[in-house]
């Protein structure tokens, strides 16, 4: 059971990193096509990622200490 949960956490972390890379690509593309116009981030997605990473950290700490 621990292996399944740890693999799910690693997969979720990979998805979070992939989304961060995609967001950096969107910023780069926006600056190239609309110079001088500020890019507005999707803060809803970042809040969800922050909550997910906090849950991952707490779960990993729990498994480390148990």
mmCIF file of the N, C-alpha and C atoms, coordinates in Angstrom:
data_MODEL
# 
_entry.id   MODEL 
# 
loop_
_atom_site.group_PDB 
_atom_site.id 
_atom_site.type_symbol 
_atom_site.label_atom_id 
_atom_site.label_alt_id 
_atom_site.label_comp_id 
_atom_site.label_asym_id 
_atom_site.label_entity_id 
_atom_site.label_seq_id 
_atom_site.pdbx_PDB_ins_code 
_atom_site.Cartn_x 
_atom_site.Cartn_y 
_atom_site.Cartn_z 
_atom_site.occupancy 
_atom_site.B_iso_or_equiv 
_atom_site.pdbx_formal_charge 
_atom_site.auth_seq_id 
_atom_site.auth_comp_id 
_atom_site.auth_asym_id 
_atom_site.auth_atom_id 
_atom_site.pdbx_PDB_model_num 
ATOM 1   N N  . UNK A 1 1  ? 0.823  -1.199 0.000   1.00 0.00 ? 1  UNK A N  1 
ATOM 2   C CA . UNK A 1 1  ? 0.000  0.000  0.000   1.00 0.00 ? 1  UNK A CA 1 
ATOM 3   C C  . UNK A 1 1  ? 0.866  1.262  0.000   1.00 0.00 ? 1  UNK A C  1 
ATOM 4   N N  . UNK A 1 2  ? 1.955  1.215  0.787   1.00 0.00 ? 2  UNK A N  1 
ATOM 5   C CA . UNK A 1 2  ? 2.840  2.383  0.829   1.00 0.00 ? 2  UNK A CA 1 
ATOM 6   C C  . UNK A 1 2  ? 3.446  2.667  -0.532  1.00 0.00 ? 2  UNK A C  1 
ATOM 7   N N  . UNK A 1 3  ? 3.803  1.604  -1.262  1.00 0.00 ? 3  UNK A N  1 
ATOM 8   C CA . UNK A 1 3  ? 4.410  1.799  -2.578  1.00 0.00 ? 3  UNK A CA 1 
ATOM 9   C C  . UNK A 1 3  ? 3.438  2.462  -3.543  1.00 0.00 ? 3  UNK A C  1 
ATOM 10  N N  . UNK A 1 4  ? 2.173  2.067  -3.480  1.00 0.00 ? 4  UNK A N  1 
ATOM 11  C CA . UNK A 1 4  ? 1.171  2.655  -4.368  1.00 0.00 ? 4  UNK A CA 1 
ATOM 12  C C  . UNK A 1 4  ? 1.005  4.139  -4.063  1.00 0.00 ? 4  UNK A C  1 
ATOM 13  N N  . UNK A 1 5  ? 0.933  4.490  -2.784  1.00 0.00 ? 5  UNK A N  1 
ATOM 14  C CA . UNK A 1 5  ? 0.753  5.891  -2.410  1.00 0.00 ? 5  UNK A CA 1 
ATOM 15  C C  . UNK A 1 5  ? 1.984  6.707  -2.785  1.00 0.00 ? 5  UNK A C  1 
ATOM 16  N N  . UNK A 1 6  ? 3.177  6.162  -2.543  1.00 0.00 ? 6  UNK A N  1 
ATOM 17  C CA . UNK A 1 6  ? 4.393  6.891  -2.898  1.00 0.00 ? 6  UNK A CA 1 
ATOM 18  C C  . UNK A 1 6  ? 4.514  7.079  -4.405  1.00 0.00 ? 6  UNK A C  1 
ATOM 19  N N  . UNK A 1 7  ? 4.137  6.060  -5.178  1.00 0.00 ? 7  UNK A N  1 
ATOM 20  C CA . UNK A 1 7  ? 4.160  6.202  -6.636  1.00 0.00 ? 7  UNK A CA 1 
ATOM 21  C C  . UNK A 1 7  ? 3.142  7.235  -7.098  1.00 0.00 ? 7  UNK A C  1 
ATOM 22  N N  . UNK A 1 8  ? 1.981  7.276  -6.462  1.00 0.00 ? 8  UNK A N  1 
ATOM 23  C CA . UNK A 1 8  ? 0.981  8.282  -6.812  1.00 0.00 ? 8  UNK A CA 1 
ATOM 24  C C  . UNK A 1 8  ? 1.486  9.685  -6.482  1.00 0.00 ? 8  UNK A C  1 
ATOM 25  N N  . UNK A 1 9  ? 2.175  9.827  -5.354  1.00 0.00 ? 9  UNK A N  1 
ATOM 26  C CA . UNK A 1 9  ? 2.739  11.128 -4.999  1.00 0.00 ? 9  UNK A CA 1 
ATOM 27  C C  . UNK A 1 9  ? 3.811  11.556 -5.995  1.00 0.00 ? 9  UNK A C  1 
ATOM 28  N N  . UNK A 1 10 ? 4.657  10.615 -6.405  1.00 0.00 ? 10 UNK A N  1 
ATOM 29  C CA . UNK A 1 10 ? 5.689  10.949 -7.392  1.00 0.00 ? 10 UNK A CA 1 
ATOM 30  C C  . UNK A 1 10 ? 5.072  11.314 -8.737  1.00 0.00 ? 10 UNK A C  1 
ATOM 31  N N  . UNK A 1 11 ? 4.023  10.611 -9.124  1.00 0.00 ? 11 UNK A N  1 
ATOM 32  C CA . UNK A 1 11 ? 3.342  10.936 -10.373 1.00 0.00 ? 11 UNK A CA 1 
ATOM 33  C C  . UNK A 1 11 ? 2.710  12.323 -10.292 1.00 0.00 ? 11 UNK A C  1 
ATOM 34  N N  . UNK A 1 12 ? 2.106  12.636 -9.156  1.00 0.00 ? 12 UNK A N  1 
ATOM 35  C CA . UNK A 1 12 ? 1.526  13.965 -8.980  1.00 0.00 ? 12 UNK A CA 1 
ATOM 36  C C  . UNK A 1 12 ? 2.574  15.053 -9.015  1.00 0.00 ? 12 UNK A C  1 
ATOM 37  N N  . UNK A 1 13 ? 3.743  14.788 -8.423  1.00 0.00 ? 13 UNK A N  1 
ATOM 38  C CA . UNK A 1 13 ? 4.832  15.758 -8.462  1.00 0.00 ? 13 UNK A CA 1 
ATOM 39  C C  . UNK A 1 13 ? 5.321  15.954 -9.889  1.00 0.00 ? 13 UNK A C  1 
ATOM 40  N N  . UNK A 1 14 ? 5.379  14.889 -10.667 1.00 0.00 ? 14 UNK A N  1 
ATOM 41  C CA . UNK A 1 14 ? 5.765  14.990 -12.067 1.00 0.00 ? 14 UNK A CA 1 
ATOM 42  C C  . UNK A 1 14 ? 4.759  15.829 -12.848 1.00 0.00 ? 14 UNK A C  1 
ATOM 43  N N  . UNK A 1 15 ? 3.479  15.644 -12.577 1.00 0.00 ? 15 UNK A N  1 
ATOM 44  C CA . UNK A 1 15 ? 2.443  16.448 -13.235 1.00 0.00 ? 15 UNK A CA 1 
ATOM 45  C C  . UNK A 1 15 ? 2.590  17.919 -12.850 1.00 0.00 ? 15 UNK A C  1 
ATOM 46  N N  . UNK A 1 16 ? 2.880  18.193 -11.572 1.00 0.00 ? 16 UNK A N  1 
ATOM 47  C CA . UNK A 1 16 ? 3.058  19.575 -11.121 1.00 0.00 ? 16 UNK A CA 1 
ATOM 48  C C  . UNK A 1 16 ? 4.251  20.221 -11.816 1.00 0.00 ? 16 UNK A C  1 
ATOM 49  N N  . UNK A 1 17 ? 5.347  19.486 -11.946 1.00 0.00 ? 17 UNK A N  1 
ATOM 50  C CA . UNK A 1 17 ? 6.519  20.027 -12.636 1.00 0.00 ? 17 UNK A CA 1 
ATOM 51  C C  . UNK A 1 17 ? 6.244  20.234 -14.124 1.00 0.00 ? 17 UNK A C  1 
ATOM 52  N N  . UNK A 1 18 ? 5.492  19.329 -14.724 1.00 0.00 ? 18 UNK A N  1 
ATOM 53  C CA . UNK A 1 18 ? 5.137  19.485 -16.134 1.00 0.00 ? 18 UNK A CA 1 
ATOM 54  C C  . UNK A 1 18 ? 4.263  20.719 -16.333 1.00 0.00 ? 18 UNK A C  1 
ATOM 55  N N  . UNK A 1 19 ? 3.332  20.962 -15.419 1.00 0.00 ? 19 UNK A N  1 
ATOM 56  C CA . UNK A 1 19 ? 2.491  22.150 -15.533 1.00 0.00 ? 19 UNK A CA 1 
ATOM 57  C C  . UNK A 1 19 ? 3.323  23.417 -15.360 1.00 0.00 ? 19 UNK A C  1 
ATOM 58  N N  . UNK A 1 20 ? 4.280  23.393 -14.436 1.00 0.00 ? 20 UNK A N  1 
ATOM 59  C CA . UNK A 1 20 ? 5.144  24.563 -14.244 1.00 0.00 ? 20 UNK A CA 1 
ATOM 60  C C  . UNK A 1 20 ? 5.953  24.842 -15.512 1.00 0.00 ? 20 UNK A C  1 
ATOM 61  N N  . UNK A 1 21 ? 6.458  23.792 -16.148 1.00 0.00 ? 21 UNK A N  1 
ATOM 62  C CA . UNK A 1 21 ? 7.175  23.967 -17.411 1.00 0.00 ? 21 UNK A CA 1 
ATOM 63  C C  . UNK A 1 21 ? 6.277  24.512 -18.503 1.00 0.00 ? 21 UNK A C  1 
ATOM 64  N N  . UNK A 1 22 ? 5.057  24.020 -18.575 1.00 0.00 ? 22 UNK A N  1 
ATOM 65  C CA . UNK A 1 22 ? 4.108  24.517 -19.567 1.00 0.00 ? 22 UNK A CA 1 
ATOM 66  C C  . UNK A 1 22 ? 3.770  25.977 -19.311 1.00 0.00 ? 22 UNK A C  1 
ATOM 67  N N  . UNK A 1 23 ? 3.648  26.364 -18.038 1.00 0.00 ? 23 UNK A N  1 
ATOM 68  C CA . UNK A 1 23 ? 3.349  27.756 -17.720 1.00 0.00 ? 23 UNK A CA 1 
ATOM 69  C C  . UNK A 1 23 ? 4.518  28.662 -18.109 1.00 0.00 ? 23 UNK A C  1 
ATOM 70  N N  . UNK A 1 24 ? 5.754  28.193 -17.898 1.00 0.00 ? 24 UNK A N  1 
ATOM 71  C CA . UNK A 1 24 ? 6.909  28.975 -18.350 1.00 0.00 ? 24 UNK A CA 1 
ATOM 72  C C  . UNK A 1 24 ? 6.894  29.138 -19.868 1.00 0.00 ? 24 UNK A C  1 
ATOM 73  N N  . UNK A 1 25 ? 6.494  28.094 -20.580 1.00 0.00 ? 25 UNK A N  1 
ATOM 74  C CA . UNK A 1 25 ? 6.365  28.190 -22.034 1.00 0.00 ? 25 UNK A CA 1 
ATOM 75  C C  . UNK A 1 25 ? 5.297  29.207 -22.419 1.00 0.00 ? 25 UNK A C  1 
ATOM 76  N N  . UNK A 1 26 ? 4.169  29.228 -21.701 1.00 0.00 ? 26 UNK A N  1 
ATOM 77  C CA . UNK A 1 26 ? 3.117  30.203 -22.000 1.00 0.00 ? 26 UNK A CA 1 
ATOM 78  C C  . UNK A 1 26 ? 3.598  31.627 -21.762 1.00 0.00 ? 26 UNK A C  1 
ATOM 79  N N  . UNK A 1 27 ? 4.380  31.839 -20.693 1.00 0.00 ? 27 UNK A N  1 
ATOM 80  C CA . UNK A 1 27 ? 4.928  33.173 -20.427 1.00 0.00 ? 27 UNK A CA 1 
ATOM 81  C C  . UNK A 1 27 ? 5.852  33.587 -21.566 1.00 0.00 ? 27 UNK A C  1 
ATOM 82  N N  . UNK A 1 28 ? 6.725  32.683 -21.986 1.00 0.00 ? 28 UNK A N  1 
ATOM 83  C CA . UNK A 1 28 ? 7.653  32.981 -23.076 1.00 0.00 ? 28 UNK A CA 1 
ATOM 84  C C  . UNK A 1 28 ? 6.896  33.293 -24.367 1.00 0.00 ? 28 UNK A C  1 
ATOM 85  N N  . UNK A 1 29 ? 5.878  32.489 -24.678 1.00 0.00 ? 29 UNK A N  1 
ATOM 86  C CA . UNK A 1 29 ? 5.090  32.698 -25.893 1.00 0.00 ? 29 UNK A CA 1 
ATOM 87  C C  . UNK A 1 29 ? 4.334  34.018 -25.838 1.00 0.00 ? 29 UNK A C  1 
ATOM 88  N N  . UNK A 1 30 ? 3.806  34.364 -24.650 1.00 0.00 ? 30 UNK A N  1 
ATOM 89  C CA . UNK A 1 30 ? 3.068  35.616 -24.504 1.00 0.00 ? 30 UNK A CA 1 
ATOM 90  C C  . UNK A 1 30 ? 3.998  36.815 -24.687 1.00 0.00 ? 30 UNK A C  1 
ATOM 91  N N  . UNK A 1 31 ? 5.196  36.738 -24.114 1.00 0.00 ? 31 UNK A N  1 
ATOM 92  C CA . UNK A 1 31 ? 6.144  37.849 -24.261 1.00 0.00 ? 31 UNK A CA 1 
ATOM 93  C C  . UNK A 1 31 ? 6.592  38.007 -25.705 1.00 0.00 ? 31 UNK A C  1 
ATOM 94  N N  . UNK A 1 32 ? 6.666  36.914 -26.435 1.00 0.00 ? 32 UNK A N  1 
ATOM 95  C CA . UNK A 1 32 ? 7.093  36.977 -27.827 1.00 0.00 ? 32 UNK A CA 1 
ATOM 96  C C  . UNK A 1 32 ? 5.998  37.559 -28.723 1.00 0.00 ? 32 UNK A C  1 
ATOM 97  N N  . UNK A 1 33 ? 4.750  37.202 -28.463 1.00 0.00 ? 33 UNK A N  1 
ATOM 98  C CA . UNK A 1 33 ? 3.661  37.656 -29.332 1.00 0.00 ? 33 UNK A CA 1 
ATOM 99  C C  . UNK A 1 33 ? 3.039  38.972 -28.882 1.00 0.00 ? 33 UNK A C  1 
ATOM 100 N N  . UNK A 1 34 ? 3.107  39.285 -27.576 1.00 0.00 ? 34 UNK A N  1 
ATOM 101 C CA . UNK A 1 34 ? 2.521  40.528 -27.055 1.00 0.00 ? 34 UNK A CA 1 
ATOM 102 C C  . UNK A 1 34 ? 3.550  41.275 -26.208 1.00 0.00 ? 34 UNK A C  1 
ATOM 103 N N  . UNK A 1 35 ? 4.576  41.851 -26.839 1.00 0.00 ? 35 UNK A N  1 
ATOM 104 C CA . UNK A 1 35 ? 5.583  42.547 -26.031 1.00 0.00 ? 35 UNK A CA 1 
ATOM 105 C C  . UNK A 1 35 ? 4.990  43.778 -25.353 1.00 0.00 ? 35 UNK A C  1 
ATOM 106 N N  . UNK A 1 36 ? 5.365  43.991 -24.107 1.00 0.00 ? 36 UNK A N  1 
ATOM 107 C CA . UNK A 1 36 ? 4.884  45.152 -23.368 1.00 0.00 ? 36 UNK A CA 1 
ATOM 108 C C  . UNK A 1 36 ? 3.592  44.920 -22.614 1.00 0.00 ? 36 UNK A C  1 
ATOM 109 N N  . UNK A 1 37 ? 2.891  43.828 -22.887 1.00 0.00 ? 37 UNK A N  1 
ATOM 110 C CA . UNK A 1 37 ? 1.640  43.525 -22.186 1.00 0.00 ? 37 UNK A CA 1 
ATOM 111 C C  . UNK A 1 37 ? 1.958  42.518 -21.084 1.00 0.00 ? 37 UNK A C  1 
ATOM 112 N N  . UNK A 1 38 ? 1.633  42.831 -19.834 1.00 0.00 ? 38 UNK A N  1 
ATOM 113 C CA . UNK A 1 38 ? 1.968  41.888 -18.753 1.00 0.00 ? 38 UNK A CA 1 
ATOM 114 C C  . UNK A 1 38 ? 1.154  40.601 -18.856 1.00 0.00 ? 38 UNK A C  1 
ATOM 115 N N  . UNK A 1 39 ? 1.787  39.512 -18.471 1.00 0.00 ? 39 UNK A N  1 
ATOM 116 C CA . UNK A 1 39 ? 1.136  38.202 -18.488 1.00 0.00 ? 39 UNK A CA 1 
ATOM 117 C C  . UNK A 1 39 ? 0.436  37.976 -17.156 1.00 0.00 ? 39 UNK A C  1 
ATOM 118 N N  . UNK A 1 40 ? -0.824 37.583 -17.195 1.00 0.00 ? 40 UNK A N  1 
ATOM 119 C CA . UNK A 1 40 ? -1.595 37.316 -15.983 1.00 0.00 ? 40 UNK A CA 1 
ATOM 120 C C  . UNK A 1 40 ? -1.593 35.807 -15.748 1.00 0.00 ? 40 UNK A C  1 
ATOM 121 N N  . UNK A 1 41 ? -1.069 35.393 -14.600 1.00 0.00 ? 41 UNK A N  1 
ATOM 122 C CA . UNK A 1 41 ? -0.989 33.970 -14.280 1.00 0.00 ? 41 UNK A CA 1 
ATOM 123 C C  . UNK A 1 41 ? -2.355 33.426 -13.887 1.00 0.00 ? 41 UNK A C  1 
ATOM 124 N N  . UNK A 1 42 ? -2.497 32.131 -14.040 1.00 0.00 ? 42 UNK A N  1 
ATOM 125 C CA . UNK A 1 42 ? -3.695 31.439 -13.591 1.00 0.00 ? 42 UNK A CA 1 
ATOM 126 C C  . UNK A 1 42 ? -3.484 31.067 -12.123 1.00 0.00 ? 42 UNK A C  1 
ATOM 127 N N  . UNK A 1 43 ? -3.856 31.968 -11.218 1.00 0.00 ? 43 UNK A N  1 
ATOM 128 C CA . UNK A 1 43 ? -3.575 31.773 -9.795  1.00 0.00 ? 43 UNK A CA 1 
ATOM 129 C C  . UNK A 1 43 ? -4.382 30.621 -9.199  1.00 0.00 ? 43 UNK A C  1 
ATOM 130 N N  . UNK A 1 44 ? -5.520 30.301 -9.799  1.00 0.00 ? 44 UNK A N  1 
ATOM 131 C CA . UNK A 1 44 ? -6.327 29.193 -9.291  1.00 0.00 ? 44 UNK A CA 1 
ATOM 132 C C  . UNK A 1 44 ? -5.549 27.876 -9.407  1.00 0.00 ? 44 UNK A C  1 
ATOM 133 N N  . UNK A 1 45 ? -4.880 27.695 -10.521 1.00 0.00 ? 45 UNK A N  1 
ATOM 134 C CA . UNK A 1 45 ? -4.086 26.477 -10.714 1.00 0.00 ? 45 UNK A CA 1 
ATOM 135 C C  . UNK A 1 45 ? -2.900 26.447 -9.759  1.00 0.00 ? 45 UNK A C  1 
ATOM 136 N N  . UNK A 1 46 ? -2.271 27.600 -9.531  1.00 0.00 ? 46 UNK A N  1 
ATOM 137 C CA . UNK A 1 46 ? -1.129 27.630 -8.614  1.00 0.00 ? 46 UNK A CA 1 
ATOM 138 C C  . UNK A 1 46 ? -1.555 27.348 -7.181  1.00 0.00 ? 46 UNK A C  1 
ATOM 139 N N  . UNK A 1 47 ? -2.720 27.829 -6.777  1.00 0.00 ? 47 UNK A N  1 
ATOM 140 C CA . UNK A 1 47 ? -3.208 27.534 -5.427  1.00 0.00 ? 47 UNK A CA 1 
ATOM 141 C C  . UNK A 1 47 ? -3.481 26.039 -5.275  1.00 0.00 ? 47 UNK A C  1 
ATOM 142 N N  . UNK A 1 48 ? -4.061 25.430 -6.303  1.00 0.00 ? 48 UNK A N  1 
ATOM 143 C CA . UNK A 1 48 ? -4.317 23.989 -6.257  1.00 0.00 ? 48 UNK A CA 1 
ATOM 144 C C  . UNK A 1 48 ? -3.002 23.208 -6.196  1.00 0.00 ? 48 UNK A C  1 
ATOM 145 N N  . UNK A 1 49 ? -1.992 23.645 -6.965  1.00 0.00 ? 49 UNK A N  1 
ATOM 146 C CA . UNK A 1 49 ? -0.696 22.975 -6.924  1.00 0.00 ? 49 UNK A CA 1 
ATOM 147 C C  . UNK A 1 49 ? -0.032 23.131 -5.566  1.00 0.00 ? 49 UNK A C  1 
ATOM 148 N N  . UNK A 1 50 ? -0.145 24.308 -4.959  1.00 0.00 ? 50 UNK A N  1 
ATOM 149 C CA . UNK A 1 50 ? 0.438  24.514 -3.631  1.00 0.00 ? 50 UNK A CA 1 
ATOM 150 C C  . UNK A 1 50 ? -0.209 23.604 -2.601  1.00 0.00 ? 50 UNK A C  1 
ATOM 151 N N  . UNK A 1 51 ? -1.518 23.498 -2.641  1.00 0.00 ? 51 UNK A N  1 
ATOM 152 C CA . UNK A 1 51 ? -2.218 22.618 -1.698  1.00 0.00 ? 51 UNK A CA 1 
ATOM 153 C C  . UNK A 1 51 ? -1.797 21.170 -1.922  1.00 0.00 ? 51 UNK A C  1 
ATOM 154 N N  . UNK A 1 52 ? -1.694 20.760 -3.182  1.00 0.00 ? 52 UNK A N  1 
ATOM 155 C CA . UNK A 1 52 ? -1.287 19.388 -3.487  1.00 0.00 ? 52 UNK A CA 1 
ATOM 156 C C  . UNK A 1 52 ? 0.129  19.108 -2.985  1.00 0.00 ? 52 UNK A C  1 
ATOM 157 N N  . UNK A 1 53 ? 1.057  20.048 -3.205  1.00 0.00 ? 53 UNK A N  1 
ATOM 158 C CA . UNK A 1 53 ? 2.433  19.834 -2.762  1.00 0.00 ? 53 UNK A CA 1 
ATOM 159 C C  . UNK A 1 53 ? 2.536  19.808 -1.244  1.00 0.00 ? 53 UNK A C  1 
ATOM 160 N N  . UNK A 1 54 ? 1.708  20.577 -0.551  1.00 0.00 ? 54 UNK A N  1 
ATOM 161 C CA . UNK A 1 54 ? 1.688  20.519 0.913   1.00 0.00 ? 54 UNK A CA 1 
ATOM 162 C C  . UNK A 1 54 ? 1.199  19.146 1.373   1.00 0.00 ? 54 UNK A C  1 
ATOM 163 N N  . UNK A 1 55 ? 0.147  18.636 0.736   1.00 0.00 ? 55 UNK A N  1 
ATOM 164 C CA . UNK A 1 55 ? -0.359 17.300 1.078   1.00 0.00 ? 55 UNK A CA 1 
ATOM 165 C C  . UNK A 1 55 ? 0.712  16.242 0.810   1.00 0.00 ? 55 UNK A C  1 
ATOM 166 N N  . UNK A 1 56 ? 1.429  16.369 -0.321  1.00 0.00 ? 56 UNK A N  1 
ATOM 167 C CA . UNK A 1 56 ? 2.514  15.426 -0.632  1.00 0.00 ? 56 UNK A CA 1 
ATOM 168 C C  . UNK A 1 56 ? 3.601  15.478 0.430   1.00 0.00 ? 56 UNK A C  1 
ATOM 169 N N  . UNK A 1 57 ? 3.977  16.675 0.845   1.00 0.00 ? 57 UNK A N  1 
ATOM 170 C CA . UNK A 1 57 ? 5.021  16.819 1.852   1.00 0.00 ? 57 UNK A CA 1 
ATOM 171 C C  . UNK A 1 57 ? 4.623  16.231 3.187   1.00 0.00 ? 57 UNK A C  1 
ATOM 172 N N  . UNK A 1 58 ? 3.398  16.480 3.616   1.00 0.00 ? 58 UNK A N  1 
ATOM 173 C CA . UNK A 1 58 ? 2.925  15.944 4.896   1.00 0.00 ? 58 UNK A CA 1 
ATOM 174 C C  . UNK A 1 58 ? 2.848  14.421 4.837   1.00 0.00 ? 58 UNK A C  1 
ATOM 175 N N  . UNK A 1 59 ? 2.368  13.882 3.726   1.00 0.00 ? 59 UNK A N  1 
ATOM 176 C CA . UNK A 1 59 ? 2.274  12.427 3.591   1.00 0.00 ? 59 UNK A CA 1 
ATOM 177 C C  . UNK A 1 59 ? 3.664  11.788 3.570   1.00 0.00 ? 59 UNK A C  1 
ATOM 178 N N  . UNK A 1 60 ? 4.593  12.400 2.837   1.00 0.00 ? 60 UNK A N  1 
ATOM 179 C CA . UNK A 1 60 ? 5.955  11.862 2.787   1.00 0.00 ? 60 UNK A CA 1 
ATOM 180 C C  . UNK A 1 60 ? 6.606  11.927 4.167   1.00 0.00 ? 60 UNK A C  1 
ATOM 181 N N  . UNK A 1 61 ? 6.376  13.005 4.904   1.00 0.00 ? 61 UNK A N  1 
ATOM 182 C CA . UNK A 1 61 ? 6.930  13.127 6.253   1.00 0.00 ? 61 UNK A CA 1 
ATOM 183 C C  . UNK A 1 61 ? 6.325  12.080 7.182   1.00 0.00 ? 61 UNK A C  1 
ATOM 184 N N  . UNK A 1 62 ? 5.036  11.827 7.033   1.00 0.00 ? 62 UNK A N  1 
ATOM 185 C CA . UNK A 1 62 ? 4.374  10.800 7.844   1.00 0.00 ? 62 UNK A CA 1 
ATOM 186 C C  . UNK A 1 62 ? 4.990  9.427  7.584   1.00 0.00 ? 62 UNK A C  1 
ATOM 187 N N  . UNK A 1 63 ? 5.187  9.092  6.293   1.00 0.00 ? 63 UNK A N  1 
ATOM 188 C CA . UNK A 1 63 ? 5.773  7.795  5.968   1.00 0.00 ? 63 UNK A CA 1 
ATOM 189 C C  . UNK A 1 63 ? 7.225  7.711  6.412   1.00 0.00 ? 63 UNK A C  1 
ATOM 190 N N  . UNK A 1 64 ? 7.928  8.816  6.367   1.00 0.00 ? 64 UNK A N  1 
ATOM 191 C CA . UNK A 1 64 ? 9.338  8.826  6.787   1.00 0.00 ? 64 UNK A CA 1 
ATOM 192 C C  . UNK A 1 64 ? 9.463  8.578  8.290   1.00 0.00 ? 64 UNK A C  1 
ATOM 193 N N  . UNK A 1 65 ? 8.554  9.153  9.068   1.00 0.00 ? 65 UNK A N  1 
ATOM 194 C CA . UNK A 1 65 ? 8.642  9.042  10.517  1.00 0.00 ? 65 UNK A CA 1 
ATOM 195 C C  . UNK A 1 65 ? 7.976  7.786  11.068  1.00 0.00 ? 65 UNK A C  1 
ATOM 196 N N  . UNK A 1 66 ? 7.145  7.120  10.271  1.00 0.00 ? 66 UNK A N  1 
ATOM 197 C CA . UNK A 1 66 ? 6.455  5.929  10.797  1.00 0.00 ? 66 UNK A CA 1 
ATOM 198 C C  . UNK A 1 66 ? 7.229  4.654  10.527  1.00 0.00 ? 66 UNK A C  1 
# 
